[in-house]
Amino acid sequence: MKPEATPGEALAANCFADKKAVAALAGLKSTRWVELQMAAGMPHLKLGPRRVRFDLPEVRAWLTEKYHQQHIGRVQLAGAK
């Protein structure tokens, strides 16, 4: 029997994510930030009146272009302990 995929593996297999996953990608818990970014032009797919999905590679590219940021989170320097 195949073990259940972790949330990260599931997102890697299926690049479409919901608001919570996009907020987590940005290191946030609230989906309100995602809604504000959608209004600012973040690429998304509207599948119904309340259902929205995001193509994670497109979202990453959009965030990089909009904020000119390539790394989110802590950067480990070579030789640092």
SULURMO-V339428 format. One record per helix or strand of 2 or more residues. SS is the DSSP state (helix for helix, strand for strand). FROM is the first residue (numbers start at 1). TO is the last residue. If there is no record, write none. Layout:
SS/FROM/TO  SS/FROM/TO
This chain:
helix/7/13  strand/16/17  helix/19/25  helix/32/39  strand/45/46  strand/52/55  helix/56/67
